[in-house]
Amino acid sequence: MTPIASAAAPSPTVAESVSAPEPAPAPKTSWMQRLRQGLSRTGSSIGSLFVGVKVDEALFEELEMALLMADAGIEATESLLNKLRTKVKQQRIEDSAQVKEALKALLTEHLKPLEKDFMLPLDGTSVVMIAGVNGAGKTTSIGKLAHHFQAAGASVLLAAGDTFRAAAREQLVEWGKRNNVAVIAQDGGDPAAVAFDAVNAGKARKANVVMVDTAGRLPTQLHLMEELKKIKRVINKADGEAPHEVLLVVDGNTGQNVITQIKAFDAALGLTGLVVTKLDGTAKGGTLAAVAAGSQGVRPIPVYWIGVGESLHDLQPFSAAEFANALLG
């Protein structure tokens, strides 16, 4: 059993699994530049607060407002600033640049619970169910992940379970062609049946990963959420241990609405991970701090990948330190 990219020790509970790779030829510096640029709205506004100012209560008040405006949420903001005040006092920090570095370290520590390797099995078939609202970048993310998984040596099968939207099916089939990956699809029909067929086909073909796309829906569409539960039940009938992962793709531009989506989909499906896309838009970035803090009762679900653009290498594993550095400018 050989770990890939992260060189982490293999999971003792999985016979053959490796950490999903960090997509190769994109250099780290290039990725950090894109991440910083994507989060520049937040980074420039928070970072500017530390330029040529005294370390006093006025600075903390401005930081509080900036973090709240960045969608960090009340819980995360209060926690971070309380710890920052304590650190500044204990270490007698009087330089604003040092306060910024202290906040970066505290934010990294705060976000660390969201950082987790995605274990990619190389023995057996792992079924990954993927949900999200329309427009979040769900189908595109599936295509990118298929590419990355193949780069790690895994065989992949895709299931076009979004049978309500022909364009979604066609989009997934196109990604399949680009990656030379088979796609199980039907014209219309029952998405649960597509998922069932895909799981059986994946096991028969000894595919390492079966990714099941599902119809985009709002968490308020209760009848569609019930259908998602049905798809999960049917997947479990095809394989008693599946789905092995239930991922939610969320648009990083939607701010606190992300919290509402996570809560609703987690209640319906029991999420195992998140994919946060479109951090190159108007994303404020602080939402992940709110997730880590359990804001509004949401569970701190791991963030496996974040995306800042359209290219294959603009979807990368989430790193708390990288994100904190980019977010604070």
TIFI-538944 format. One record per residue (C-alpha): residue number from 0; residue in one letter; x, y, z. Coordinates in nm, 4 decimals. Layout:
! TIFI-538944
<atom resi="NUM" resn="A" px="X" py="Y" pz="Z"/>
...
END
This chain:
! TIFI-538944
<atom resi="0" resn="M" px="0.0000" py="0.0000" pz="0.0000"/>
<atom resi="1" resn="T" px="0.1629" py="0.3220" pz="-0.1137"/>
<atom resi="2" resn="P" px="0.0416" py="0.6667" pz="-0.0125"/>
<atom resi="3" resn="I" px="0.0187" py="0.9275" pz="-0.2854"/>
<atom resi="4" resn="A" px="0.1155" py="1.2945" pz="-0.2653"/>
<atom resi="5" resn="S" px="0.0582" py="1.3523" pz="0.1048"/>
<atom resi="6" resn="A" px="0.2793" py="1.0609" pz="0.2161"/>
<atom resi="7" resn="A" px="0.0340" py="1.0028" pz="0.4994"/>
<atom resi="8" resn="A" px="0.0185" py="0.6625" pz="0.6623"/>
<atom resi="9" resn="P" px="-0.2527" py="0.4380" pz="0.5192"/>
<atom resi="10" resn="S" px="-0.5794" py="0.4011" pz="0.7032"/>
<atom resi="11" resn="P" px="-0.5707" py="0.0913" pz="0.9245"/>
<atom resi="12" resn="T" px="-0.9397" py="0.0289" pz="0.8585"/>
<atom resi="13" resn="V" px="-0.9142" py="0.0196" pz="0.4775"/>
<atom resi="14" resn="A" px="-0.7352" py="-0.2684" pz="0.3103"/>
<atom resi="15" resn="E" px="-0.5990" py="-0.0670" pz="0.0207"/>
<atom resi="16" resn="S" px="-0.6500" py="0.3067" pz="0.0330"/>
<atom resi="17" resn="V" px="-0.4398" py="0.6121" pz="-0.0305"/>
<atom resi="18" resn="S" px="-0.4906" py="0.9805" pz="0.0181"/>
<atom resi="19" resn="A" px="-0.6393" py="1.1251" pz="-0.2985"/>
<atom resi="20" resn="P" px="-0.3579" py="1.3057" pz="-0.4759"/>
<atom resi="21" resn="E" px="-0.2945" py="1.6723" pz="-0.4877"/>
<atom resi="22" resn="P" px="-0.3318" py="1.7294" pz="-0.8627"/>
<atom resi="23" resn="A" px="0.0158" py="1.7433" pz="-1.0013"/>
<atom resi="24" resn="P" px="0.1598" py="1.9692" pz="-1.2412"/>
<atom resi="25" resn="A" px="0.0054" py="2.2854" pz="-1.0865"/>
<atom resi="26" resn="P" px="0.2861" py="2.4394" pz="-0.8771"/>
<atom resi="27" resn="K" px="0.2062" py="2.5321" pz="-0.5189"/>
<atom resi="28" resn="T" px="0.2997" py="2.8961" pz="-0.5754"/>
<atom resi="29" resn="S" px="0.0658" py="2.9141" pz="-0.8728"/>
<atom resi="30" resn="W" px="-0.2193" py="2.7642" pz="-0.6699"/>
<atom resi="31" resn="M" px="-0.1586" py="3.0030" pz="-0.3803"/>
<atom resi="32" resn="Q" px="-0.1584" py="3.2987" pz="-0.6162"/>
<atom resi="33" resn="R" px="-0.4932" py="3.1902" pz="-0.7591"/>
<atom resi="34" resn="L" px="-0.6363" py="3.1256" pz="-0.4134"/>
<atom resi="35" resn="R" px="-0.5184" py="3.4650" pz="-0.2881"/>
<atom resi="36" resn="Q" px="-0.6646" py="3.6310" pz="-0.5941"/>
<atom resi="37" resn="G" px="-0.9936" py="3.4464" pz="-0.5466"/>
<atom resi="38" resn="L" px="-1.0187" py="3.5572" pz="-0.1846"/>
<atom resi="39" resn="S" px="-0.8796" py="3.9043" pz="-0.2526"/>
<atom resi="40" resn="R" px="-1.2061" py="4.0774" pz="-0.1616"/>
<atom resi="41" resn="T" px="-1.1741" py="3.9468" pz="0.1917"/>
<atom resi="42" resn="G" px="-0.7955" py="3.9452" pz="0.2099"/>
<atom resi="43" resn="S" px="-0.7495" py="4.3049" pz="0.0985"/>
<atom resi="44" resn="S" px="-1.0187" py="4.4368" pz="0.3321"/>
<atom resi="45" resn="I" px="-0.8904" py="4.2513" pz="0.6395"/>
<atom resi="46" resn="G" px="-0.5238" py="4.2837" pz="0.5528"/>
<atom resi="47" resn="S" px="-0.5495" py="4.6612" pz="0.5149"/>
<atom resi="48" resn="L" px="-0.6607" py="4.6926" pz="0.8783"/>
<atom resi="49" resn="F" px="-0.3103" py="4.6029" pz="0.9995"/>
<atom resi="50" resn="V" px="-0.1263" py="4.8718" pz="0.8035"/>
<atom resi="51" resn="G" px="0.0198" py="5.1489" pz="1.0175"/>
<atom resi="52" resn="V" px="-0.2224" py="5.1196" pz="1.3095"/>
<atom resi="53" resn="K" px="-0.1961" py="5.0947" pz="1.6853"/>
<atom resi="54" resn="V" px="-0.2732" py="4.7669" pz="1.8577"/>
<atom resi="55" resn="D" px="-0.5730" py="4.8816" pz="2.0580"/>
<atom resi="56" resn="E" px="-0.9427" py="4.8162" pz="2.1018"/>
<atom resi="57" resn="A" px="-1.0238" py="5.0117" pz="1.7862"/>
<atom resi="58" resn="L" px="-0.8271" py="4.7546" pz="1.5822"/>
<atom resi="59" resn="F" px="-1.0197" py="4.4674" pz="1.7401"/>
<atom resi="60" resn="E" px="-1.3503" py="4.6395" pz="1.6688"/>
<atom resi="61" resn="E" px="-1.2569" py="4.6841" pz="1.3031"/>
<atom resi="62" resn="L" px="-1.1439" py="4.3215" pz="1.2852"/>
<atom resi="63" resn="E" px="-1.4766" py="4.2127" pz="1.4323"/>
<atom resi="64" resn="M" px="-1.6691" py="4.4033" pz="1.1664"/>
<atom resi="65" resn="A" px="-1.4441" py="4.2740" pz="0.8851"/>
<atom resi="66" resn="L" px="-1.4812" py="3.9095" pz="0.9920"/>
<atom resi="67" resn="L" px="-1.8588" py="3.9415" pz="1.0202"/>
<atom resi="68" resn="M" px="-1.8728" py="4.1062" pz="0.6769"/>
<atom resi="69" resn="A" px="-1.6674" py="3.8131" pz="0.5446"/>
<atom resi="70" resn="D" px="-1.9454" py="3.5743" pz="0.6590"/>
<atom resi="71" resn="A" px="-1.7359" py="3.4211" pz="0.9379"/>
<atom resi="72" resn="G" px="-2.0406" py="3.4238" pz="1.1638"/>
<atom resi="73" resn="I" px="-2.0813" py="3.5424" pz="1.5207"/>
<atom resi="74" resn="E" px="-1.9500" py="3.2254" pz="1.6904"/>
<atom resi="75" resn="A" px="-1.6254" py="3.2077" pz="1.4908"/>
<atom resi="76" resn="T" px="-1.5659" py="3.5826" pz="1.5112"/>
<atom resi="77" resn="E" px="-1.6080" py="3.5936" pz="1.8885"/>
<atom resi="78" resn="S" px="-1.3928" py="3.2852" pz="1.9397"/>
<atom resi="79" resn="L" px="-1.1099" py="3.4101" pz="1.7177"/>
<atom resi="80" resn="L" px="-1.1042" py="3.7616" pz="1.8649"/>
<atom resi="81" resn="N" px="-1.1193" py="3.6396" pz="2.2253"/>
<atom resi="82" resn="K" px="-0.8184" py="3.4158" pz="2.1604"/>
<atom resi="83" resn="L" px="-0.6408" py="3.6949" pz="1.9725"/>
<atom resi="84" resn="R" px="-0.6925" py="3.9422" pz="2.2592"/>
<atom resi="85" resn="T" px="-0.5539" py="3.6865" pz="2.5049"/>
<atom resi="86" resn="K" px="-0.2515" py="3.6139" pz="2.2862"/>
<atom resi="87" resn="V" px="-0.1749" py="3.9821" pz="2.2288"/>
<atom resi="88" resn="K" px="-0.1969" py="4.0504" pz="2.6009"/>
<atom resi="89" resn="Q" px="0.0063" py="3.7490" pz="2.7123"/>
<atom resi="90" resn="Q" px="0.2819" py="3.8029" pz="2.4536"/>
<atom resi="91" resn="R" px="0.2651" py="4.1823" pz="2.4845"/>
<atom resi="92" resn="I" px="0.2369" py="4.2236" pz="2.1077"/>
<atom resi="93" resn="E" px="0.2501" py="4.5886" pz="2.0073"/>
<atom resi="94" resn="D" px="0.3209" py="4.5576" pz="1.6361"/>
<atom resi="95" resn="S" px="0.0153" py="4.5309" pz="1.4094"/>
<atom resi="96" resn="A" px="0.1980" py="4.3027" pz="1.1628"/>
<atom resi="97" resn="Q" px="0.2582" py="4.0565" pz="1.4472"/>
<atom resi="98" resn="V" px="-0.1100" py="4.0741" pz="1.5380"/>
<atom resi="99" resn="K" px="-0.1915" py="3.9758" pz="1.1792"/>
<atom resi="100" resn="E" px="0.0427" py="3.6762" pz="1.1997"/>
<atom resi="101" resn="A" px="-0.1123" py="3.5765" pz="1.5306"/>
<atom resi="102" resn="L" px="-0.4590" py="3.5894" pz="1.3752"/>
<atom resi="103" resn="K" px="-0.3394" py="3.3748" pz="1.0830"/>
<atom resi="104" resn="A" px="-0.2126" py="3.1133" pz="1.3276"/>
<atom resi="105" resn="L" px="-0.5395" py="3.1187" pz="1.5223"/>
<atom resi="106" resn="L" px="-0.7486" py="3.0958" pz="1.2044"/>
<atom resi="107" resn="T" px="-0.5376" py="2.8029" pz="1.0824"/>
<atom resi="108" resn="E" px="-0.5958" py="2.6247" pz="1.4137"/>
<atom resi="109" resn="H" px="-0.9682" py="2.7092" pz="1.3932"/>
<atom resi="110" resn="L" px="-1.0002" py="2.5660" pz="1.0403"/>
<atom resi="111" resn="K" px="-0.7850" py="2.2573" pz="1.1072"/>
<atom resi="112" resn="P" px="-1.0831" py="2.0308" pz="1.1982"/>
<atom resi="113" resn="L" px="-1.2122" py="2.0777" pz="0.8411"/>
<atom resi="114" resn="E" px="-0.8863" py="1.9499" pz="0.6911"/>
<atom resi="115" resn="K" px="-0.8982" py="1.5803" pz="0.6043"/>
<atom resi="116" resn="D" px="-0.7482" py="1.3560" pz="0.3371"/>
<atom resi="117" resn="F" px="-0.9921" py="1.1873" pz="0.1026"/>
<atom resi="118" resn="M" px="-0.9061" py="0.8191" pz="0.1114"/>
<atom resi="119" resn="L" px="-0.9011" py="0.6751" pz="-0.2373"/>
<atom resi="120" resn="P" px="-0.9411" py="0.2951" pz="-0.2396"/>
<atom resi="121" resn="L" px="-0.7206" py="0.0898" pz="-0.4693"/>
<atom resi="122" resn="D" px="-0.8772" py="-0.2401" pz="-0.3651"/>
<atom resi="123" resn="G" px="-1.2530" py="-0.2714" pz="-0.3900"/>
<atom resi="124" resn="T" px="-1.5141" py="-0.0240" pz="-0.5075"/>
<atom resi="125" resn="S" px="-1.5948" py="0.2984" pz="-0.3233"/>
<atom resi="126" resn="V" px="-1.9305" py="0.4594" pz="-0.4027"/>
<atom resi="127" resn="V" px="-1.9405" py="0.8386" pz="-0.3763"/>
<atom resi="128" resn="M" px="-2.2814" py="1.0082" pz="-0.3823"/>
<atom resi="129" resn="I" px="-2.2653" py="1.3757" pz="-0.4760"/>
<atom resi="130" resn="A" px="-2.5367" py="1.6327" pz="-0.4054"/>
<atom resi="131" resn="G" px="-2.5789" py="2.0091" pz="-0.4344"/>
<atom resi="132" resn="V" px="-2.8080" py="2.2826" pz="-0.5597"/>
<atom resi="133" resn="N" px="-2.8204" py="2.3788" pz="-0.9264"/>
<atom resi="134" resn="G" px="-2.5360" py="2.6079" pz="-1.0239"/>
<atom resi="135" resn="A" px="-2.2963" py="2.5047" pz="-0.7473"/>
<atom resi="136" resn="G" px="-2.0605" py="2.3388" pz="-0.9941"/>
<atom resi="137" resn="K" px="-2.1505" py="1.9836" pz="-0.8975"/>
<atom resi="138" resn="T" px="-2.1180" py="1.8128" pz="-1.2362"/>
<atom resi="139" resn="T" px="-1.8009" py="2.0041" pz="-1.3255"/>
<atom resi="140" resn="S" px="-1.6481" py="1.9048" pz="-0.9908"/>
<atom resi="141" resn="I" px="-1.7275" py="1.5391" pz="-1.0639"/>
<atom resi="142" resn="G" px="-1.5445" py="1.5678" pz="-1.3956"/>
<atom resi="143" resn="K" px="-1.2411" py="1.7246" pz="-1.2306"/>
<atom resi="144" resn="L" px="-1.2349" py="1.4622" pz="-0.9544"/>
<atom resi="145" resn="A" px="-1.2554" py="1.1836" pz="-1.2125"/>
<atom resi="146" resn="H" px="-0.9426" py="1.3263" pz="-1.3735"/>
<atom resi="147" resn="H" px="-0.7583" py="1.3532" pz="-1.0407"/>
<atom resi="148" resn="F" px="-0.8566" py="1.0041" pz="-0.9275"/>
<atom resi="149" resn="Q" px="-0.7346" py="0.8563" pz="-1.2554"/>
<atom resi="150" resn="A" px="-0.4056" py="1.0420" pz="-1.2123"/>
<atom resi="151" resn="A" px="-0.3694" py="0.8541" pz="-0.8829"/>
<atom resi="152" resn="G" px="-0.4093" py="0.5225" pz="-1.0613"/>
<atom resi="153" resn="A" px="-0.7750" py="0.4604" pz="-0.9748"/>
<atom resi="154" resn="S" px="-1.0340" py="0.3374" pz="-1.2236"/>
<atom resi="155" resn="V" px="-1.3507" py="0.5488" pz="-1.2270"/>
<atom resi="156" resn="L" px="-1.7141" py="0.5013" pz="-1.3301"/>
<atom resi="157" resn="L" px="-1.9679" py="0.7846" pz="-1.3412"/>
<atom resi="158" resn="A" px="-2.3455" py="0.7689" pz="-1.2937"/>
<atom resi="159" resn="A" px="-2.5626" py="1.0395" pz="-1.4506"/>
<atom resi="160" resn="G" px="-2.8268" py="1.0420" pz="-1.1785"/>
<atom resi="161" resn="D" px="-2.9504" py="1.3909" pz="-1.2667"/>
<atom resi="162" resn="T" px="-3.2202" py="1.2543" pz="-1.4964"/>
<atom resi="163" resn="F" px="-3.4381" py="1.5655" pz="-1.4696"/>
<atom resi="164" resn="R" px="-3.1997" py="1.7896" pz="-1.6580"/>
<atom resi="165" resn="A" px="-3.0833" py="1.6634" pz="-1.9956"/>
<atom resi="166" resn="A" px="-2.8019" py="1.9174" pz="-2.0006"/>
<atom resi="167" resn="A" px="-2.6591" py="1.7713" pz="-1.6785"/>
<atom resi="168" resn="R" px="-2.6541" py="1.4237" pz="-1.8278"/>
<atom resi="169" resn="E" px="-2.4914" py="1.5494" pz="-2.1465"/>
<atom resi="170" resn="Q" px="-2.2386" py="1.7489" pz="-1.9459"/>
<atom resi="171" resn="L" px="-2.1386" py="1.4419" pz="-1.7455"/>
<atom resi="172" resn="V" px="-2.1156" py="1.2281" pz="-2.0590"/>
<atom resi="173" resn="E" px="-1.8858" py="1.4931" pz="-2.2093"/>
<atom resi="174" resn="W" px="-1.6633" py="1.4828" pz="-1.9000"/>
<atom resi="175" resn="G" px="-1.6597" py="1.1049" pz="-1.9372"/>
<atom resi="176" resn="K" px="-1.5347" py="1.1381" pz="-2.2934"/>
<atom resi="177" resn="R" px="-1.2653" py="1.3869" pz="-2.1921"/>
<atom resi="178" resn="N" px="-1.1414" py="1.1541" pz="-1.9185"/>
<atom resi="179" resn="N" px="-1.2060" py="0.8313" pz="-2.1109"/>
<atom resi="180" resn="V" px="-1.4397" py="0.7225" pz="-1.8302"/>
<atom resi="181" resn="A" px="-1.7575" py="0.5197" pz="-1.8773"/>
<atom resi="182" resn="V" px="-2.0844" py="0.6898" pz="-1.7807"/>
<atom resi="183" resn="I" px="-2.3990" py="0.5017" pz="-1.6805"/>
<atom resi="184" resn="A" px="-2.6959" py="0.7083" pz="-1.8054"/>
<atom resi="185" resn="Q" px="-3.0614" py="0.6851" pz="-1.9067"/>
<atom resi="186" resn="D" px="-3.2913" py="0.9190" pz="-2.0958"/>
<atom resi="187" resn="G" px="-3.5242" py="1.0356" pz="-1.8193"/>
<atom resi="188" resn="G" px="-3.6310" py="0.7569" pz="-1.5890"/>
<atom resi="189" resn="D" px="-3.5652" py="0.6913" pz="-1.2241"/>
<atom resi="190" resn="P" px="-3.2373" py="0.8348" pz="-1.0874"/>
<atom resi="191" resn="A" px="-3.2321" py="0.5689" pz="-0.8144"/>
<atom resi="192" resn="A" px="-3.2362" py="0.3010" pz="-1.0867"/>
<atom resi="193" resn="V" px="-2.9395" py="0.4694" pz="-1.2573"/>
<atom resi="194" resn="A" px="-2.7518" py="0.4707" pz="-0.9258"/>
<atom resi="195" resn="F" px="-2.8366" py="0.1039" pz="-0.8630"/>
<atom resi="196" resn="D" px="-2.7146" py="0.0016" pz="-1.2096"/>
<atom resi="197" resn="A" px="-2.3977" py="0.2066" pz="-1.1703"/>
<atom resi="198" resn="V" px="-2.3036" py="0.0498" pz="-0.8372"/>
<atom resi="199" resn="N" px="-2.3526" py="-0.2996" pz="-0.9767"/>
<atom resi="200" resn="A" px="-2.1606" py="-0.2107" pz="-1.2926"/>
<atom resi="201" resn="G" px="-1.8783" py="-0.0621" pz="-1.0867"/>
<atom resi="202" resn="K" px="-1.8462" py="-0.3759" pz="-0.8783"/>
<atom resi="203" resn="A" px="-1.8604" py="-0.5998" pz="-1.1843"/>
<atom resi="204" resn="R" px="-1.5925" py="-0.3951" pz="-1.3609"/>
<atom resi="205" resn="K" px="-1.3850" py="-0.3688" pz="-1.0407"/>
<atom resi="206" resn="A" px="-1.3870" py="0.0117" pz="-1.0626"/>
<atom resi="207" resn="N" px="-1.2159" py="0.1797" pz="-0.7683"/>
<atom resi="208" resn="V" px="-1.4579" py="0.4723" pz="-0.7557"/>
<atom resi="209" resn="V" px="-1.8201" py="0.5090" pz="-0.8643"/>
<atom resi="210" resn="M" px="-1.9363" py="0.8718" pz="-0.8503"/>
<atom resi="211" resn="V" px="-2.3131" py="0.9202" pz="-0.8575"/>
<atom resi="212" resn="D" px="-2.4344" py="1.2621" pz="-0.9726"/>
<atom resi="213" resn="T" px="-2.7778" py="1.3618" pz="-0.8402"/>
<atom resi="214" resn="A" px="-3.0302" py="1.6239" pz="-0.9492"/>
<atom resi="215" resn="G" px="-2.9590" py="1.9737" pz="-0.8210"/>
<atom resi="216" resn="R" px="-3.2238" py="2.0886" pz="-0.5785"/>
<atom resi="217" resn="L" px="-3.2926" py="2.3431" pz="-0.3071"/>
<atom resi="218" resn="P" px="-3.3152" py="2.2085" pz="0.0482"/>
<atom resi="219" resn="T" px="-3.6665" py="2.3591" pz="0.0649"/>
<atom resi="220" resn="Q" px="-3.7848" py="2.1225" pz="-0.2102"/>
<atom resi="221" resn="L" px="-3.8865" py="1.8517" pz="0.0320"/>
<atom resi="222" resn="H" px="-4.0157" py="1.6051" pz="-0.2290"/>
<atom resi="223" resn="L" px="-3.6809" py="1.6181" pz="-0.4061"/>
<atom resi="224" resn="M" px="-3.4926" py="1.5792" pz="-0.0800"/>
<atom resi="225" resn="E" px="-3.6995" py="1.2662" pz="-0.0174"/>
<atom resi="226" resn="E" px="-3.5851" py="1.1390" pz="-0.3557"/>
<atom resi="227" resn="L" px="-3.2241" py="1.1937" pz="-0.2517"/>
<atom resi="228" resn="K" px="-3.2866" py="0.9745" pz="0.0526"/>
<atom resi="229" resn="K" px="-3.4344" py="0.7111" pz="-0.1803"/>
<atom resi="230" resn="I" px="-3.1231" py="0.7184" pz="-0.3996"/>
<atom resi="231" resn="K" px="-2.9064" py="0.6650" pz="-0.0930"/>
<atom resi="232" resn="R" px="-3.1239" py="0.3712" pz="0.0207"/>
<atom resi="233" resn="V" px="-3.1077" py="0.2102" pz="-0.3240"/>
<atom resi="234" resn="I" px="-2.7293" py="0.2511" pz="-0.3370"/>
<atom resi="235" resn="N" px="-2.7154" py="0.0739" pz="-0.0016"/>
<atom resi="236" resn="K" px="-2.9258" py="-0.2106" pz="-0.1417"/>
<atom resi="237" resn="A" px="-2.6757" py="-0.2569" pz="-0.4226"/>
<atom resi="238" resn="D" px="-2.3863" py="-0.2512" pz="-0.1748"/>
<atom resi="239" resn="G" px="-2.4521" py="-0.2874" pz="0.1980"/>
<atom resi="240" resn="E" px="-2.1561" py="-0.0603" pz="0.2853"/>
<atom resi="241" resn="A" px="-2.2370" py="0.2115" pz="0.0317"/>
<atom resi="242" resn="P" px="-2.2391" py="0.4990" pz="-0.0181"/>
<atom resi="243" resn="H" px="-1.8926" py="0.5200" pz="0.1309"/>
<atom resi="244" resn="E" px="-1.8843" py="0.8980" pz="0.0913"/>
<atom resi="245" resn="V" px="-2.1683" py="1.1508" pz="0.0639"/>
<atom resi="246" resn="L" px="-2.0363" py="1.4822" pz="-0.0630"/>
<atom resi="247" resn="L" px="-2.2096" py="1.8181" pz="-0.0915"/>
<atom resi="248" resn="V" px="-2.0863" py="2.0678" pz="-0.3488"/>
<atom resi="249" resn="V" px="-2.1450" py="2.4280" pz="-0.2373"/>
<atom resi="250" resn="D" px="-2.0863" py="2.7576" pz="-0.4158"/>
<atom resi="251" resn="G" px="-1.8370" py="2.9676" pz="-0.2169"/>
<atom resi="252" resn="N" px="-2.0146" py="3.2845" pz="-0.3294"/>
<atom resi="253" resn="T" px="-2.3365" py="3.2089" pz="-0.1416"/>
<atom resi="254" resn="G" px="-2.2081" py="3.3123" pz="0.2017"/>
<atom resi="255" resn="Q" px="-2.4195" py="3.2178" pz="0.4999"/>
<atom resi="256" resn="N" px="-2.6610" py="3.0349" pz="0.2694"/>
<atom resi="257" resn="V" px="-2.3937" py="2.7632" pz="0.2629"/>
<atom resi="258" resn="I" px="-2.4715" py="2.6947" pz="0.6302"/>
<atom resi="259" resn="T" px="-2.8414" py="2.6426" pz="0.5502"/>
<atom resi="260" resn="Q" px="-2.7557" py="2.4039" pz="0.2660"/>
<atom resi="261" resn="I" px="-2.5113" py="2.2012" pz="0.4750"/>
<atom resi="262" resn="K" px="-2.7623" py="2.1618" pz="0.7590"/>
<atom resi="263" resn="A" px="-3.0453" py="2.0517" pz="0.5279"/>
<atom resi="264" resn="F" px="-2.8435" py="1.8047" pz="0.3212"/>
<atom resi="265" resn="D" px="-2.6648" py="1.6681" pz="0.6271"/>
<atom resi="266" resn="A" px="-2.9995" py="1.6040" pz="0.7986"/>
<atom resi="267" resn="A" px="-3.1257" py="1.4198" pz="0.4908"/>
<atom resi="268" resn="L" px="-2.8136" py="1.2266" pz="0.3911"/>
<atom resi="269" resn="G" px="-2.5489" py="1.2335" pz="0.6629"/>
<atom resi="270" resn="L" px="-2.2728" py="1.4176" pz="0.4762"/>
<atom resi="271" resn="T" px="-1.9137" py="1.2971" pz="0.4958"/>
<atom resi="272" resn="G" px="-1.7451" py="1.5849" pz="0.3139"/>
<atom resi="273" resn="L" px="-1.7737" py="1.9137" pz="0.1271"/>
<atom resi="274" resn="V" px="-1.6461" py="2.0504" pz="-0.2030"/>
<atom resi="275" resn="V" px="-1.6397" py="2.4328" pz="-0.2029"/>
<atom resi="276" resn="T" px="-1.6349" py="2.5829" pz="-0.5525"/>
<atom resi="277" resn="K" px="-1.6156" py="2.9244" pz="-0.7203"/>
<atom resi="278" resn="L" px="-1.3924" py="3.0924" pz="-0.4653"/>
<atom resi="279" resn="D" px="-1.2705" py="3.3075" pz="-0.7557"/>
<atom resi="280" resn="G" px="-1.5961" py="3.5015" pz="-0.7750"/>
<atom resi="281" resn="T" px="-1.7410" py="3.7329" pz="-0.5133"/>
<atom resi="282" resn="A" px="-1.6645" py="3.4818" pz="-0.2387"/>
<atom resi="283" resn="K" px="-1.6000" py="3.6349" pz="0.0996"/>
<atom resi="284" resn="G" px="-1.4340" py="3.3186" pz="0.2239"/>
<atom resi="285" resn="G" px="-1.5212" py="3.3444" pz="0.5912"/>
<atom resi="286" resn="T" px="-1.8022" py="3.0929" pz="0.5611"/>
<atom resi="287" resn="L" px="-1.5632" py="2.8056" pz="0.6308"/>
<atom resi="288" resn="A" px="-1.4784" py="2.9650" pz="0.9642"/>
<atom resi="289" resn="A" px="-1.8502" py="2.9584" pz="1.0434"/>
<atom resi="290" resn="V" px="-1.8682" py="2.5893" pz="0.9468"/>
<atom resi="291" resn="A" px="-1.5686" py="2.5074" pz="1.1683"/>
<atom resi="292" resn="A" px="-1.7314" py="2.6912" pz="1.4595"/>
<atom resi="293" resn="G" px="-2.0564" py="2.4941" pz="1.4281"/>
<atom resi="294" resn="S" px="-2.2436" py="2.8143" pz="1.3466"/>
<atom resi="295" resn="Q" px="-2.6237" py="2.7859" pz="1.3643"/>
<atom resi="296" resn="G" px="-2.5898" py="2.4267" pz="1.4780"/>
<atom resi="297" resn="V" px="-2.4156" py="2.3041" pz="1.1627"/>
<atom resi="298" resn="R" px="-2.1760" py="2.0104" pz="1.2002"/>
<atom resi="299" resn="P" px="-1.8093" py="2.0863" pz="1.1156"/>
<atom resi="300" resn="I" px="-1.7990" py="1.8603" pz="0.8100"/>
<atom resi="301" resn="P" px="-1.4577" py="1.8073" pz="0.6432"/>
<atom resi="302" resn="V" px="-1.3782" py="2.0136" pz="0.3352"/>
<atom resi="303" resn="Y" px="-1.2053" py="1.7769" pz="0.0958"/>
<atom resi="304" resn="W" px="-1.1525" py="2.0178" pz="-0.1947"/>
<atom resi="305" resn="I" px="-1.1842" py="2.3847" pz="-0.2806"/>
<atom resi="306" resn="G" px="-1.2001" py="2.5366" pz="-0.6283"/>
<atom resi="307" resn="V" px="-1.1028" py="2.8762" pz="-0.7642"/>
<atom resi="308" resn="G" px="-1.1566" py="2.8395" pz="-1.1371"/>
<atom resi="309" resn="E" px="-1.2531" py="2.6293" pz="-1.4364"/>
<atom resi="310" resn="S" px="-0.9310" py="2.4429" pz="-1.5158"/>
<atom resi="311" resn="L" px="-0.8658" py="2.0890" pz="-1.3941"/>
<atom resi="312" resn="H" px="-0.6003" py="2.2092" pz="-1.1510"/>
<atom resi="313" resn="D" px="-0.8197" py="2.4779" pz="-0.9993"/>
<atom resi="314" resn="L" px="-0.9716" py="2.2150" pz="-0.7697"/>
<atom resi="315" resn="Q" px="-0.7277" py="2.1337" pz="-0.4909"/>
<atom resi="316" resn="P" px="-0.7307" py="1.9654" pz="-0.1485"/>
<atom resi="317" resn="F" px="-0.8247" py="2.2015" pz="0.1334"/>
<atom resi="318" resn="S" px="-0.5388" py="2.3189" pz="0.3549"/>
<atom resi="319" resn="A" px="-0.6238" py="2.5210" pz="0.6660"/>
<atom resi="320" resn="A" px="-0.2895" py="2.7056" pz="0.6624"/>
<atom resi="321" resn="E" px="-0.3096" py="2.7934" pz="0.2923"/>
<atom resi="322" resn="F" px="-0.6679" py="2.9117" pz="0.3275"/>
<atom resi="323" resn="A" px="-0.5908" py="3.1269" pz="0.6336"/>
<atom resi="324" resn="N" px="-0.2942" py="3.2867" pz="0.4583"/>
<atom resi="325" resn="A" px="-0.5004" py="3.3642" pz="0.1491"/>
<atom resi="326" resn="L" px="-0.8010" py="3.4870" pz="0.3464"/>
<atom resi="327" resn="L" px="-0.6055" py="3.7381" pz="0.5555"/>
<atom resi="328" resn="G" px="-0.4004" py="3.8698" pz="0.2664"/>
END
